[in-house]
């Protein structure tokens, strides 16, 4: 009986599954060596006063930062600082020694802070995303502080189902915004084993090129399936809140048959998270008024839940009390992954196949 280890917060949980029940997909990425990475990064030029701005605290991004600093540390004419939003500040600060200047930028002060630098280099992980289709520097910046454009995207588009892997109008808005910034960004394709590709440039042209290459290396063609177990991924930051973790569920759900089962594993040590889900649970947001209010973080989750809850059997393994996840949000809740597998075998038979998606941010299932 094979063991499958799946990310669950800062640790892993094991799924014991019979071989005949297993239909598992791990993105098979060719990984770059450190020398390969260093060679690519030498092409990125630093100005006299350069700000490195990570949009994640993932291991791969921390490695890129270290290599960038290493390649420029002997040039005393260059002043390098790291700034980031508060979401990732502590994790990044703890990773480096006190001799390096690291500071947090409040989202309301973003423009004022970055204009003090000659050069800004954003670093983010490229991936799939249900509202924009793809995630990266343009979409993460919009979500973080460009509230007027998020509101425009939400209210000017028909948002009913996840749009992962699609090049639509929301992404177009994000790319137009990014073109106006004129700053460099590095988009990192990586898994738990290492870095596979680095894309970098200054405008939407390189982002589009990166998206096409990324998608060609991370999609899988298969028939519609009945059962799917999803980890929120190997990075702990994707498990912190339910609002953050649900993107992993929506990235994967399109491969299911009608009334198929999708169960998300996400520890959610910090609970539901700020934004729409909390407002809904506290009675401050009515589902009938969603399209009338200004966009708040995670508002699309409520739309997806409302539209898909009768189409699929949506499950959750989380540390959040069942009262919120089951009674209030309507998820089918489980205590552990063993219960999940037992439920699937009972529902679909002893010989049923189960898809395991350990990293849905870089895994895209395409129906044959």
C-alpha positions as CSV (number, residue, x, y, z in Angstrom):
1,X,0.0,0.0,0.0
2,X,1.7,3.2,-1.1
3,X,2.1,6.2,1.2
4,X,1.4,9.7,-0.1
5,X,2.6,12.6,2.0
6,X,0.6,15.8,1.6
7,X,1.3,19.3,2.9
8,X,-0.9,20.3,5.9
9,X,0.3,23.6,7.4
10,X,3.9,23.4,8.5
11,X,3.9,19.6,8.6
12,X,2.7,16.7,6.3
13,X,0.0,14.1,6.7
14,X,0.2,10.6,5.3
15,X,-2.5,9.1,3.0
16,X,-2.3,5.3,2.9
17,X,-4.0,4.2,-0.3
18,X,-4.3,1.0,-2.3
19,X,-2.5,1.1,-5.6
20,X,-5.7,0.2,-7.5
21,X,-7.4,3.3,-6.1
22,X,-4.5,5.8,-6.8
23,X,-4.5,8.2,-9.7
24,X,-1.8,10.6,-8.6
25,X,-0.4,13.6,-10.4
26,X,2.8,15.3,-9.4
27,X,4.1,18.0,-11.8
28,X,7.3,16.5,-13.3
29,X,9.4,19.6,-13.5
30,X,13.0,19.7,-14.7
31,X,14.9,21.6,-12.0
32,X,17.6,24.2,-12.4
33,X,21.0,23.8,-10.6
34,X,22.3,26.6,-8.4
35,X,24.8,27.4,-11.1
36,X,22.0,27.7,-13.7
37,X,20.0,30.0,-11.4
38,X,23.1,32.2,-10.7
39,X,23.8,32.5,-14.4
40,X,20.2,33.7,-15.1
41,X,20.3,36.2,-12.2
42,X,23.5,37.9,-13.4
43,X,21.4,39.3,-16.3
44,X,19.3,41.3,-13.8
45,X,21.1,44.6,-13.3
46,X,21.0,46.5,-10.0
47,X,20.8,50.3,-9.7
48,X,22.6,52.4,-7.1
49,X,19.6,52.1,-4.7
50,X,17.6,48.9,-5.3
51,X,14.6,47.5,-3.5
52,X,13.9,43.7,-3.7
53,X,10.2,43.2,-3.0
54,X,9.2,39.6,-2.5
55,X,5.4,38.8,-2.7
56,X,5.8,35.5,-0.8
57,X,7.9,33.9,1.8
58,X,8.3,30.6,-0.1
59,X,11.6,28.7,0.1
60,X,12.2,29.3,-3.6
61,X,11.8,33.1,-3.4
62,X,14.0,33.3,-0.3
63,X,16.7,31.4,-2.3
64,X,16.4,33.8,-5.2
65,X,16.8,36.7,-2.9
66,X,19.9,35.2,-1.3
67,X,21.5,34.5,-4.7
68,X,20.7,38.1,-5.9
69,X,22.4,39.5,-2.9
70,X,25.3,37.2,-3.2
71,X,25.9,38.2,-6.8
72,X,26.0,41.9,-5.9
73,X,27.5,42.0,-2.4
74,X,31.0,42.9,-3.7
75,X,29.8,46.1,-5.4
76,X,30.0,48.7,-2.7
77,X,28.3,51.3,-5.0
78,X,25.0,49.3,-4.8
79,X,22.7,49.8,-1.9
80,X,20.2,46.9,-1.6
81,X,17.2,46.7,0.7
82,X,14.3,44.2,1.1
83,X,10.8,45.5,1.6
84,X,7.6,43.5,1.7
85,X,4.0,43.6,2.9
86,X,3.3,42.7,6.5
87,X,1.9,39.3,5.4
88,X,5.4,38.0,4.8
89,X,7.6,40.4,6.8
90,X,8.3,38.2,9.9
91,X,9.1,35.1,7.9
92,X,11.5,37.0,5.6
93,X,13.2,38.9,8.4
94,X,13.8,35.7,10.4
95,X,15.5,34.2,7.4
96,X,18.2,36.8,7.2
97,X,20.7,38.2,9.7
98,X,20.4,41.6,11.3
99,X,23.1,43.1,9.1
100,X,20.7,43.4,6.2
101,X,18.0,46.1,6.0
102,X,14.5,44.6,5.8
103,X,11.4,46.6,6.4
104,X,7.7,46.3,6.0
105,X,5.6,48.5,3.8
106,X,2.1,49.2,4.7
107,X,-0.2,48.8,1.7
108,X,-1.5,52.4,1.9
109,X,2.1,53.7,1.7
110,X,3.2,51.5,-1.2
111,X,3.7,54.1,-3.9
112,X,5.3,56.6,-1.5
113,X,7.9,54.0,-0.3
114,X,8.9,52.5,-3.6
115,X,9.5,55.8,-5.4
116,X,12.5,56.4,-3.2
117,X,14.4,53.7,-5.0
118,X,16.1,53.8,-8.4
119,X,15.0,50.3,-9.1
120,X,12.4,47.8,-7.7
121,X,12.6,44.1,-8.3
122,X,9.4,42.2,-7.5
123,X,9.7,38.4,-6.9
124,X,6.7,36.1,-6.9
125,X,5.7,32.6,-7.7
126,X,3.8,32.0,-11.0
127,X,0.7,29.8,-10.5
128,X,-2.9,29.2,-11.2
129,X,-5.6,31.4,-9.8
130,X,-9.4,31.1,-10.0
131,X,-10.3,34.8,-10.5
132,X,-7.5,36.0,-12.8
133,X,-6.7,32.7,-14.3
134,X,-3.0,33.0,-13.3
135,X,-1.2,34.5,-10.4
136,X,2.1,36.4,-10.3
137,X,3.3,39.9,-9.6
138,X,0.5,41.8,-11.5
139,X,-2.4,40.0,-9.8
140,X,-0.8,39.9,-6.4
141,X,-0.2,43.6,-6.4
142,X,-3.8,44.2,-7.5
143,X,-5.1,42.0,-4.7
144,X,-2.8,43.7,-2.1
145,X,-3.6,47.4,-2.5
146,X,-5.3,48.4,-5.8
147,X,-8.8,48.3,-4.4
148,X,-10.5,50.3,-7.1
149,X,-9.3,48.0,-9.9
150,X,-10.3,44.9,-7.9
151,X,-13.7,46.4,-7.5
152,X,-13.9,47.2,-11.2
153,X,-12.9,43.6,-12.1
154,X,-15.4,42.1,-9.7
155,X,-18.4,44.2,-10.8
156,X,-17.7,44.4,-14.6
157,X,-17.3,40.6,-15.2
158,X,-19.7,37.7,-14.8
159,X,-18.1,35.8,-12.0
160,X,-19.9,32.5,-11.4
161,X,-17.3,29.8,-11.6
162,X,-13.5,29.5,-11.1
163,X,-11.5,30.7,-14.1
164,X,-8.2,29.0,-13.4
165,X,-5.9,28.6,-16.5
166,X,-7.8,31.1,-18.6
167,X,-6.7,34.4,-20.1
168,X,-9.7,36.6,-19.5
169,X,-10.6,40.2,-18.9
170,X,-9.5,40.3,-15.2
171,X,-5.9,39.3,-16.2
172,X,-5.9,41.9,-18.9
173,X,-6.7,44.6,-16.3
174,X,-3.9,43.3,-14.1
175,X,-1.4,43.4,-17.0
176,X,-2.3,46.9,-18.0
177,X,-1.7,48.0,-14.5
178,X,1.6,46.3,-14.4
179,X,2.7,48.0,-17.6
180,X,2.2,51.4,-16.0
181,X,4.5,50.5,-13.1
182,X,7.6,49.9,-15.3
183,X,9.4,47.8,-12.7
184,X,11.2,44.5,-13.1
185,X,9.7,41.3,-11.8
186,X,11.0,37.8,-11.4
187,X,8.4,35.0,-11.7
188,X,9.5,31.7,-10.2
189,X,8.2,28.3,-11.2
190,X,9.1,25.9,-8.4
191,X,7.8,22.9,-6.5
192,X,8.9,21.4,-3.1
193,X,12.0,20.0,-4.7
194,X,13.5,23.1,-6.3
195,X,13.2,25.8,-8.9
196,X,12.3,24.8,-12.5
197,X,12.1,28.1,-14.4
198,X,12.8,31.8,-13.9
199,X,11.0,34.4,-16.0
200,X,11.9,38.1,-15.7
201,X,11.1,41.4,-17.5
202,X,9.5,44.8,-17.2
203,X,6.1,44.5,-19.0
204,X,3.1,42.4,-19.8
205,X,4.8,40.9,-22.9
206,X,7.1,38.8,-20.8
207,X,4.3,37.9,-18.4
208,X,2.2,36.5,-21.2
209,X,5.2,34.6,-22.5
210,X,5.8,33.2,-19.0
211,X,2.2,32.1,-18.7
212,X,2.2,30.2,-22.0
213,X,5.4,28.4,-21.1
214,X,4.2,27.8,-17.5
215,X,0.9,26.3,-18.6
216,X,2.6,24.0,-21.2
217,X,4.7,22.5,-18.4
218,X,2.0,22.1,-15.7
219,X,-1.2,20.8,-17.4
220,X,-2.5,17.3,-17.5
221,X,-5.1,15.9,-19.9
222,X,-7.5,13.4,-18.4
223,X,-11.1,12.3,-18.3
224,X,-13.6,13.6,-15.8
225,X,-13.1,12.1,-12.4
226,X,-15.3,11.3,-9.4
227,X,-12.9,11.8,-6.5
228,X,-10.2,14.4,-5.8
229,X,-8.0,15.0,-2.7
230,X,-6.3,18.3,-2.7
231,X,-3.6,19.7,-0.4
232,X,-3.3,23.4,-0.3
233,X,0.4,22.8,-1.3
234,X,3.8,22.3,0.2
235,X,4.2,26.0,1.3
236,X,2.9,26.7,4.8
237,X,1.8,30.2,3.8
238,X,-1.0,28.6,1.7
239,X,-2.5,26.9,4.7
240,X,-2.6,29.8,7.1
241,X,-6.3,30.8,6.6
242,X,-9.2,29.3,4.9
243,X,-9.5,32.4,2.7
244,X,-6.0,31.7,1.4
245,X,-6.4,27.9,1.0
246,X,-9.7,27.9,-0.9
247,X,-7.9,29.0,-4.1
248,X,-6.3,25.6,-4.2
249,X,-9.7,23.9,-4.2
250,X,-11.1,26.1,-7.0
251,X,-7.9,25.6,-9.1
252,X,-8.7,21.8,-9.2
253,X,-12.4,21.4,-9.2
254,X,-13.0,21.7,-13.0
255,X,-12.0,18.1,-13.6
256,X,-14.8,16.6,-11.5
257,X,-17.9,15.0,-12.8
258,X,-21.3,16.3,-11.7
259,X,-21.7,15.3,-8.0
260,X,-18.1,14.3,-7.8
261,X,-16.2,14.8,-4.5
262,X,-13.4,17.3,-3.9
263,X,-11.8,17.5,-0.4
264,X,-9.3,20.1,0.6
265,X,-6.6,19.6,3.2
266,X,-5.6,22.9,4.8
267,X,-4.6,23.4,8.5
268,X,-5.8,27.0,8.7
269,X,-4.0,27.7,12.0
270,X,-5.1,31.3,11.9
271,X,-8.7,30.5,11.2
272,X,-11.0,31.9,8.5
273,X,-8.9,35.0,7.6
274,X,-9.9,38.6,7.1
275,X,-12.4,39.5,4.4
276,X,-15.6,38.3,2.9
277,X,-15.8,34.8,4.6
278,X,-15.5,36.4,8.1
279,X,-18.0,39.1,7.3
280,X,-20.5,36.5,6.1
281,X,-20.1,34.3,9.2
282,X,-20.6,37.3,11.4
283,X,-23.8,38.3,9.6
284,X,-22.3,41.5,8.1
285,X,-22.6,40.3,4.5
286,X,-25.7,39.0,2.7
287,X,-25.3,36.6,-0.2
288,X,-28.1,38.4,-2.1
289,X,-26.1,41.6,-2.0
290,X,-22.7,40.4,-3.1
291,X,-22.6,42.1,-6.4
292,X,-23.8,45.4,-4.8
293,X,-21.0,45.9,-2.3
294,X,-17.4,46.9,-2.8
295,X,-14.9,44.1,-3.3
296,X,-13.3,42.7,-0.2
297,X,-10.7,39.9,0.0
298,X,-12.2,36.5,-0.8
299,X,-15.6,37.7,-2.0
300,X,-15.4,35.3,-5.0
301,X,-15.2,32.3,-2.6
302,X,-18.8,33.0,-1.5
303,X,-20.0,33.1,-5.1
304,X,-18.2,29.8,-6.0
305,X,-19.6,28.1,-2.9
306,X,-23.1,29.2,-3.7
307,X,-22.9,28.1,-7.3
308,X,-21.0,24.8,-6.9
309,X,-22.3,23.4,-3.6
310,X,-25.2,21.5,-5.3
311,X,-23.0,20.5,-8.2
312,X,-20.2,18.9,-6.2
313,X,-19.7,17.2,-2.8
314,X,-17.2,19.7,-1.3
315,X,-15.2,18.5,1.7
316,X,-12.6,20.0,4.1
317,X,-10.0,18.7,6.6
318,X,-9.1,21.7,8.7
319,X,-8.5,22.8,12.3
320,X,-11.3,25.3,12.1
321,X,-14.4,24.2,14.2
322,X,-17.1,22.3,12.3
323,X,-19.6,24.9,13.4
324,X,-18.1,27.4,10.9
325,X,-17.0,25.1,8.1
326,X,-20.0,22.7,8.1
327,X,-22.9,24.5,9.7
328,X,-22.3,28.0,8.4
329,X,-20.4,27.5,5.1
330,X,-21.8,24.1,4.1
331,X,-18.6,22.0,3.7
332,X,-18.7,18.3,4.4
333,X,-16.1,18.1,7.2
334,X,-13.7,15.3,8.1
335,X,-11.4,14.8,11.1
336,X,-8.5,13.4,9.0
337,X,-7.5,12.2,5.5
338,X,-8.2,8.6,6.4
339,X,-11.9,9.4,6.9
340,X,-11.8,11.2,3.5
341,X,-10.5,8.1,1.7
342,X,-13.0,5.8,3.5
343,X,-15.9,8.1,2.5
344,X,-14.8,8.1,-1.2
345,X,-14.5,4.3,-1.3
346,X,-18.0,4.0,0.2
347,X,-19.5,6.5,-2.2
348,X,-17.9,5.3,-5.4
349,X,-16.9,1.7,-4.8
350,X,-13.8,-0.3,-3.8
351,X,-12.2,0.0,-7.2
352,X,-12.8,3.8,-7.7
353,X,-9.8,6.0,-8.7
354,X,-8.8,9.0,-6.6
355,X,-6.8,11.9,-7.9
356,X,-4.2,13.3,-5.5
357,X,-3.2,16.9,-6.1
358,X,-0.3,17.8,-3.8
359,X,0.4,21.2,-5.4
360,X,-2.7,22.7,-7.1
361,X,-1.1,26.1,-7.6
362,X,1.1,24.6,-10.3
363,X,-1.2,21.8,-11.5
364,X,-3.9,22.2,-14.1
365,X,-6.3,19.5,-15.1
366,X,-7.7,19.7,-18.6
367,X,-10.7,17.6,-19.6
368,X,-10.1,15.3,-22.5
